[in-house]
Amino acid sequence: MPWYLYSPIDSFPHNTTDPNNYFNIGINPPPCPDPNDFMCAIQANDNSGKPILTTALKSQMLYAVNNRIETPDVKLRPTLLP
């Protein structure tokens, strides 16, 4: 399953559940530095180069960001500024 780097193209506040804010970087997870404060990357099934954000994945994303704990499919990085 590919990894997608979170790189928001929308205006602040950024929408982490918009597939257009991610781009496919392949099968290897990216290096995401500490501290674990904000979305860095997700692992998801692909839909024409964009991630498929299932309800389960969205729950993992919410859990990871709210608790500042990475999950198997969600990597975090330092806070993203507007």
C-alpha positions as CSV (number, residue, x, y, z in Angstrom):
1,M,0.0,0.0,0.0
2,P,1.4,3.4,-0.9
3,W,2.3,6.3,1.4
4,Y,1.0,9.8,0.9
5,L,2.8,12.9,2.1
6,Y,0.5,15.5,3.6
7,S,1.1,18.7,1.7
8,P,-1.9,21.0,2.0
9,I,-2.9,23.0,-1.1
10,D,-6.0,24.5,0.5
11,S,-6.1,27.6,2.7
12,F,-5.7,27.7,6.4
13,P,-7.1,25.9,8.4
14,H,-6.1,22.9,6.3
15,N,-8.3,20.0,5.8
16,T,-6.5,16.7,6.6
17,T,-9.4,14.7,5.2
18,D,-9.2,16.2,1.7
19,P,-7.4,13.6,-0.6
20,N,-6.2,16.6,-2.7
21,N,-3.9,17.6,0.2
22,Y,-1.8,14.4,-0.2
23,F,0.6,13.1,-2.9
24,N,1.7,9.6,-3.5
25,I,5.4,9.0,-2.5
26,G,5.5,5.2,-3.0
27,I,5.7,2.3,-0.7
28,N,8.3,3.6,1.8
29,P,7.2,5.8,4.6
30,P,8.8,9.3,4.6
31,P,11.0,10.5,7.5
32,C,8.8,12.6,9.7
33,P,10.8,14.4,12.5
34,D,9.7,14.8,16.1
35,P,7.8,16.2,17.8
36,N,4.6,14.4,16.8
37,D,2.2,17.3,16.6
38,F,0.6,17.4,13.1
39,M,-0.1,15.2,10.1
40,C,2.9,14.2,8.1
41,A,1.9,11.1,6.0
42,I,-0.7,8.4,5.7
43,Q,-0.7,4.9,4.2
44,A,-3.8,4.2,2.2
45,N,-5.1,2.4,-0.9
46,D,-4.8,4.4,-4.1
47,N,-7.5,6.0,-6.3
48,S,-5.9,7.6,-9.4
49,G,-2.9,8.9,-7.4
50,K,-4.9,10.1,-4.4
51,P,-5.5,8.2,-1.1
52,I,-8.8,6.5,-0.3
53,L,-9.7,8.0,3.1
54,T,-11.9,5.3,4.7
55,T,-13.8,5.9,7.9
56,A,-11.3,3.6,9.7
57,L,-8.3,5.6,8.4
58,K,-10.0,8.9,9.3
59,S,-10.5,7.5,12.8
60,Q,-6.7,6.6,13.0
61,M,-5.8,10.1,11.7
62,L,-8.0,11.7,14.4
63,Y,-6.6,9.5,17.1
64,A,-3.0,10.1,16.1
65,V,-3.3,13.9,15.9
66,N,-5.4,14.3,19.1
67,N,-3.1,12.0,21.1
68,R,0.2,12.9,19.3
69,I,0.8,9.2,18.8
70,E,1.6,7.7,15.4
71,T,-0.3,4.7,14.2
72,P,0.6,2.0,11.7
73,D,-0.9,4.1,8.9
74,V,-0.4,7.6,10.2
75,K,2.9,9.5,10.7
76,L,3.2,12.8,12.4
77,R,5.6,15.8,12.3
78,P,6.1,19.2,14.1
79,T,3.2,21.7,13.8
80,L,2.5,22.9,10.3
81,L,2.3,26.7,10.2
82,P,-0.4,28.5,8.0
